[in-house]
Amino acid sequence: MTGPMPERGEASVLSLETAREFSGNLLILLAGLAAIGTLSTNIILPSFASMASDIGVPARELGLLLSSFFAAFAAGQLLVGPLSDRYGRRPLVVLGLLVFIAGSLWCSRADNMNELILGRVIQALGVCAASVLSRAIARDLFDGEVLARALALTMVAMAAAPGFSPLLGGALEQALGWRANFLVVAVLGAILIPLYLSGAGETLPPSRRGHKALASAAPGYLRLLLDQRFLLPALAVSLVIGGLYGFFAAAPAILMGRLGLSALQLGGFFAATVFVVFAAGLLAPRFARRFGVVKVGLAGILVALISGLSLLPAIADGLIPFSLAITLFLFGMGLINPLGTALTLHPFPDRAGLASALLGCLQMSCAAAMTALASALPLPPVTALGTILATTSALAMAAFLLYRNRGAAS
C-alpha cells in the first residue's frame, strides 16, 4: 500500500442494496450510536445550577460529572474493542446500551454527589460501546471513499449532538426538572436497541473474528501505538476533539458570565453551531475527492489553529468576534475529524474494533484533559480557551505533517 487511503478508483464498490442501506436506515443507526454518548454529556450542562442546589454542592464541583464520565469512557473502550473483535459487535452494543440505561436511571434518582458520579461512570462504561463500535461497524461494512463518507456523516452526528443537547436539556430542566434529562437519554438508549438489531445486527462474521483478541489486546494496542499509520492521524484527530470539549467546558463561563447570555440563549448558541459542523462534514469527503484527504485534513487543522489564535487577548472581544472564531474552529474540526478518523482506521480492517477503541480512548483522554484545563488555567476564560485551541491545533498540525511526510509513505 503506497498511501493511507486508496484512490477513488480503488475504493470498494457497494451493491445497490448496501448503498440504499447506507443512505437510509443504516446511516440513522450509525449516527445514533455515535451521538448518544456526547448527547448524554452536554444535555446536563444547563441544569448544573439546579442540580448543585438540590444536592447541596457548589456548582463548580459538578465538573466532576464530566471528567469522571470521560475517564470511564476512555478506559471502557480499551476493553470493548478486543471483546468485539473476539465475540462480534452485537453482544457488546446491546449489553452496553442496557448498562447505559441502568446508569441513566440511577442518575435520575441520585440524591448526592457520590451517587451522581457513580451513575455517570456506569453511563460511560455502557455507552462507550455504542460510540466505539459505530466506527468499527462502519469499517466492517465500507472501505475507501465510501468509508470516509460514512464516517463523515456519523461524525457529524457525534459532533452535532453536543450542540443540540444543551437546548433540549434546558427545556427539559425548565419544564420537568433536571432529573428528566437522565430519563430522556435512558429512553433514547432503549430505542436504539431494536433499531440496531433490525438495522444492522452482527457485522463481523465469525471468519473475521480474532479468537485470541483478548489475550493479544495489550500487545495489539502497543503495536498500534508504534505504527505511524495509526498514531499520527489518531493524535491529530484526538487533539482537535480535545479542543472541542475544552470549548464546551469554557463556553458557559464566557457566554453567560462574560457576555451575559441567558441559559436559553446559551442553548441556542450551541444549537447554531450544529449547522457549521454539519456543513463541514458534508463538504469534507467532497473536498477530499478533489484535493486529496491529507491536504483537506491539513487545511482543517490550519483553520482550527487560526481560530485559537484569534481568541487571544485584544483580538476577539464581544459576541460577534467570539462567534466567528468558534465558527472557524468548528468548521476546521468538521473537516479533520471524519477524514482523520478514516485515515486512522483504514489500514487495519482486521483490527477495526481494537483500532477504533484505541482511537476513542485517545479522544476521550484529550477531552478529559482539556475539560479540566479549561477551568484550571489561571487566565480569563476567553484567553484560556484560545490557548487550549491554539495549542491543541498546533500539536495536531505537527502530528499530521509528520504523517504526511512519514506515515503516508509507509
N, C-alpha and C positions, 0 to 999 in steps of 0.2 A: 504494500500500500504506500503510495507516494505522497499522500496528503491526508489531512484529518477527516475529510469528508469526500465521498465520491462526487464527481462532477454530475451535472444534470443528466447526461446520457447514461450514467452508471447507476442511477437511483432505481431501487426496486419498483416494479410496476405492480400496482394493486389490481385485483379483479374488480369488475364493475360492482359486484355485491359488496366487497370490502370498502370500496370508495364511497358507496352510499351510506354504509355504516359509519364511516369516518365523518361524513358531513352531517350526520344526524344524531341518532341516539348515543353512539359511542363518544362523540365529541362532548355531549352534555354530561355523560358519565365521567369521563376523564376530567372535565372541568370541575365537577362536583367533588370528586375525590381529591383533586389538587387544592381546592379552595376551602374545604371545611375546616382545616386546621387554622389557617390565617383568619378566617371569619370568626372563629370562636375566641381568638385572641383579642382582636380590636373591638368586638361588639361590647365589651365591658368598659371601655375607656370613658364614655360619658357618664358612667354610673359610679366612678370612683368616689365622688364626694358623698353620695348617699350610702354607699357600701361602708365607707370609713365611719360615718356617723352611726350606722346600725350596729356594727361590730365593735365600735369603740376603739379605733386605732387612728393615728394620724394618716392623712391621705397619702403622704409620701411613702409610707410603708407598703402601700398596695402595689408598688413597683415589684415587690417580690412575687406577685401573681404573674407577672410577665417573665421575670428571669427564671423562676422555678419551672414554668411551662417550657421555655426554650431549652433549658438544661436537660429536662427529661425527654423532650422531643428529640434533641440531638443524640442522646445516648441510646434511646429506644430504637432509632433507625439502624444502628450498627448491628442489632440483633435481628431486626425484621428482614434485612437484606438477605443474609445467608439462610435464614429459615425459609424464605420464599423461594430461594434457588433450590432448596432441598425438597420442600413439600408442595410447592406451587403457590400461585398468588391467591387463589380463592380462600383457603382457610385463614390466611393472615389478614386479608381485607375484612372478612366477615367478623372474625374474632376481635380485630382491632376496633371496628365500629361499635361492637357490643360493649367493649371496655370503655370507649369514649362516651357512650350513652350513660353508662353507670357513673362515670366521673362527673358528667354534667348534672345528673340528678343529685349526686352527693353535694355538689356546689350549691345547687338550688335550695338545699336545706341546711347549709352550714351556718353556724352561729358565732364562730370566732375565726381568727386569722389562721390558726393552725389547721382547722378543718377545711378552710378555703384552699390553702396551699396544697394539702393532701389531695383534694378533689382536682385541682389544676394538674398535679402530677399524674393522676390517673387519666385525666383527659388526654394529656400529651402522649403518654405511653400507648394509648389506644389509637389516637388519630394519626400518629406518625406513620402507621402502616398504610393508611389511605394515601397520605401525601407521597411517601417514597415509592409506593407501588404504582401510583398513577404514571410516573415516569417509566418504571420498569415495564408496565403493561404496554405503554406506547412503543417502547423499544422492542417488545415481543412481537408486535404487530406490524411495525413500519420500519422503513430504512431510508437512508439518503435524504433527498429533498422532502419526501412525504413525512419522514420522522421530524425534520426541522419544522414543518408546517404544523404537525400535530402538537409538538412541544410548544410552539409559539402560541397556539390557541389555548392550551391548557395553562401555560404560564401567565397568559393574560388573566385568566380566571383567578389564578393563585394570587396575582398582584392586585387584581381589582377588588377581591373580597375585603381586604382591609380598608378600602376606600368607601364602600357602601355600608359596611357593618357598623361604624360609629353612628351613622344616621339612623339605621334600624335600631341599634341599641339605645340611642337617646329617646326615640319614640316609644320603645317598649318600657323603658325606665319611667318615663313620664306618665304612661297610661297604666302600667301594671306593677311597677316596681322593678328593682334590679334583678330579683330572682327570676323574672320572666326571661331574661337573656339566656340563662342556662337551660331553661326548659325548651326554648325555641331551638337551640343548637342540638339538644337531645332529639327533638322531633326530626330535624334535618338529617341527623345521623341515621335515624331509623328509616327514613325514606330512601337513603342511599343504598341500603342493603338489598331490597328487591330490585332496584334499578341496576345494581351491579350484577346480581345473579342472572337477570334476564337479558341484560345488555351486553355483557362480556363474558362473565364466568371465568373459567380457567383458561389462561392464555399461554401457559408454559407446559407443553406436553411432557410426559414422563421421560421421553427420549432425550430431552434437552436439560433435564434436571441434574444438578451436581449432587451425587449421593454422598459425597464427603464434604458437602458445603459447610457444615457446622465445624468439623474438625479443621478445615482449611481456612476458616474465616479470618483469623488473626493474620496468618501469613498472606492471605489474599488481600487484606486491607493494606498490608505493608507493601506488597508488590504494586498495588495501585498507586500508593503514595510515592513510590520510587519511579513510577512511569510518568515521564513528562507529558505524554499524550493525555493523561488524566489530570495530573496535579496542576499544571499551569492554567488550563482553562477553568478548572474547578475553583482554583483560588481567585481567579478574576471574577467569576460569577458570584462567589460567596462574599467577597469583599464589597461588591456593589450592593448585594442583598443586605449585608450588614449596615451599609449606609442608609438603605431604605427603612430599616427598622429603627435606626437612630433618628430618622425624621419622624417616624410615628411617635417615638418617646418624647421628642422635643417639641412637637407641634402644639400640644395643649398649652405649654408654658409660653410659647411665642404668640400663638394666635389668640388665646384667651387672656393670658397675663400681660403681654406686652401690647398687643394690637386691639384688645378689647372686644373680641368676638364672643358671642354667647355660645352655650353648649350646642344649640340647634344650628347656629351658623358654622361652628366647628365641624359638625356632621356634614353640612352642605359642602364645606371646603373639601373634605375628604372624598365625598361623592363625586365632586367635579374632577378630581384627579384621575378617576377611573377612565375617563374618556381619553386622556393623554396616553395612559398605559395601553388601552385598547387599540388606539391608532398605531402606536409604535409596534405592538405585537402583530398587527395585520401587515404593516409595512416591512417588518424585519425579513421574512422569507422572500418577499418580492425584491427588496434591495439586494439580498444575498444572491439571488439568481442572476442579477445584473452585474453586481460589482464584486461578488465573492464573499463568503462567510466571514473570513478573517478581517477583511477590510471594513465591513459593516460593523463587526464587533468592536474593532478599534475605534471607529467613529462614535459608537455609542458610549464607550468609556470616556472618550475625549469630551463629549457633550456633558457627561456627568461631572467630570473634573471642572469644566468651566462653571457649572452651576455652583459647586462647592466654593470656588474662588470668589464668585460673585456675592456670596453671603458673608464675606469677611467685613470687618468694620468699615463704615463710611461708604460702602458700595450698595448694599441692599438695606434700606430703611423705609418701612412702610409696607402696607398690604400688597400693593401692586408690584413693587420690585421683588418682594419675597415670593409672591405667587409666580412671577416669571421665572425666578431662579429655580423653584421647585418643579415647574413645568419642564424646564430643561433637564433637570436631573431625572425625572420620571420618564421622559422620552428616551434619554440615553440608556437608562436601566431597561426600558422595554425593548430596546434593540439587542443589548448584550445578553440579557437573561436567557431567552429561548435559544439563540444561536450558540452561546457559550455552553449551554446545557447539552445541546445536540452534539457539539464537538467533543464534550467530555464523555458522553455515553457511547458514541458511535463505534469506537474501536473495540468495544467489549460486549458483543452480543451474547457471549457465553457466560458473562458475569454481570448481566444487566441489573439484577437485584442488588448484588454486592456494590457495584459502582454507583448505583442510584442512592443506596443507603449512605455510603461514604460522602457523596456529594451533599445529601441532605444534612448530614451531621456537620459538615464544614459550614454550610449556610446557616444553620441554627446556632452554631457556636459563634459565628461572626455576629449574628443577630443578638445573642445574649451579651456579647462583649460591647457592642455599640449601644445597646439599650442602657446598660449600666454606665457607660462612659458619658452618655448624653446628660445624665443627672450628676455625674461625679466631677466633670471638668469645672474648675473654678473660673468660669468665663460666663459672660452674658449668654442667654440661650441661643440667640442667632449666631453669635460668634462660635459657640461650641458646636452647633450643627454644621456651620461652614467648615470648621476644622475637621470634623468627622467625615463629611462628604468629600472634601478635597483630599484628605489623607487616604481614605479607602479607595478613591478613584485613581489616585496616583500609583498606589501599590498594585491595583488591578491592571493599570496600564503597563507597569513593569512586567507583571506576570504574563500578560497577553503578548507583549513584544518578544519576550523570551520564547513563548510558544510559537510565534510566527517564525522566529529565527532558528529554533532548535526542534521543538516538538512537531511542527508541521512537516518537517523534512525527514522525520524518523520513520 
